[in-house]
Amino acid sequence: MKKLITLISAMCVVWAMQATDIVMLQDFESYNIGDSISMKNIYGSDFSASAVVCIDPRDSENRVLHINCATWNTLVNIAVSGVSKEELFGENTLLVYDLYRPATDGNYKQLMIYYGNERVYIDGSFVSQGATERWLTKSYNPYTPAIESETLSIGFNSNNCEYYIDNVRILKDIDFGFDYTDKQQSLRHYATLCGKNIGVAVAMSDANFYADIEDSTKIVTRTVSSQFNMVVAGNEMKFDALQPSVGQFDFTNGDKLVAFASKHGMKVRGHTLIWHSQLPGWIGAGSEGTQNNNNYTREQLLAIMERHITTVVSHYKGKVHEWDVVNECVSDNNNEILRPSIWKDVIGEDFIDSAFVYAHRADPEAKLYINDYSVEFSGNNKADRYYTLIKKLKNRNVPIDGVGMQSHLYVGSVDSAKLDANMKRYELLGLECAITELDLSLPTGQFGLMSAYEAQAADYRKIINVALGNTNCHSVLMWGVCDAVSWIPGFTGYTRGEPLLLDSFFVAKPAYYAVLDALKSGAGTLAIRHTSSPNHEDAYTNVYNAMGQLVGTNMNVHDIHHLPNGFYIINHEKVIIR
Ligand code: 9MR
């Protein structure tokens, strides 16, 4: 419980969390050490498991529940009192608990939450439960059950797991800081007005996104669809996900994402066709992507590449707007251009040319991108080697349309002038640019400090402003919908985190308002005619001229493109069309 009080007070010095009610269902403090909590098997079968109150492995003054489970489908029963079903499962309610896993606990398993006999939450798949040997806060927006019950059952679907839980609680009537139902309060609205794509990456393990994908009332789905006009799969369109066995393609999750995007009038970015990482085991490239365990020849590997790209890009033809064709091919070693990989080492440097040609043949309309990290700022060694490589590709007529800058950045590291110069040099080559995986992380020591969130907001604003100022930059995508799902904490050994626009409970941070404000100002001053492929679905109402006379009703970006040059008022914003 002590941890939670610290957490709440940390949140209160920040932004809107004060308005949210927190109801503790169980913190285990009223139990004696050694007390058992009942468990159940969801099928009523015999089970082998125990749930015993014990001392927190990290804090001798705190009591927590220790669960050992040897059988599948076996959950812990948590009594629910003083909270109605409506409060527990409201649209703006999150069920939250703290989870601690010892080093020996198996990682991939499936979380299930039952309310009485009805399942109200299940992980979309057997997914990673995050780091071991530290407390992690998990939050969920469960399904509304048809039944009444007094028991919530929580557990992991695995036949071998050990974990601790604490502070099972609900956050109700969450004040997200913005109104999801008002489209004029959305990033998407103003980005569309600016002719830009504002996107987000969603993954299988993200707040149940893929399981909730058809339920527009869920916090995660309505956040993604109301705030963004572009979406990219965090992992589900990578080589290992799409072709797990040789010649066997699995488009299940990719198709779900495409259907979601189409339903909500969003574009899809495809990520990624050829990469040294997240390759299926059958390629035999090993964990570093550099081995050739099957001794493929250049011709064989080219055939594998051609088959994968052709099948995937043809499957998504007309549905995936742009592809990261080659990902992270530039070396982190200043003395070489390309990183070692099975593709580069066996095929040769022209694997890049071939990948782009195969993709272009499969969908000539799709925009084809190269994509990499640490390539954002002109003058940086890797950024300059990336530029040299791309210039050569362009000079030999490789069908490349755009340059992806991943932008996994630290707060305080954004140099607007260098980012701007970088985008401009690509414009001179006739190439588009996109900020493809934006996150701006803070050191853990700065979590909770308003000054840190303001510095983060300032960096987000800088990036949006550079994107708005460069007509060849059409898209900015965030690498994750909220801080809880970011890859940064795990990747940095929990030394950095909180890099996104929304906090772990989907509440808007200063960074969100900075991006909204930058897009709003951009919508007021940008030359709308320069937009690329507007989202026609986003209709606007009335357009007035500078004299205040109505010149059009129910206009969308497409109609606005055809207005004569001049000064207009669109949705209460000043807009110059030139
Ligand atoms: O966000 C992805 C994370 O869930 C995966 O574990 C990780 C494995 O490599 O890939 C992450 O996404 C990466 C992206 O595909 C390419 N650029 C770096 C991203 C962060 O690692």
Boltz pocket constraint, residues with backbone or C-beta under 6 A from the ligand:
constraints:
  - pocket:
      binder: B
      contacts: [[A, 203], [A, 234], [A, 235], [A, 277], [A, 278], [A, 406], [A, 437], [A, 487]]
      max_distance: 6.0
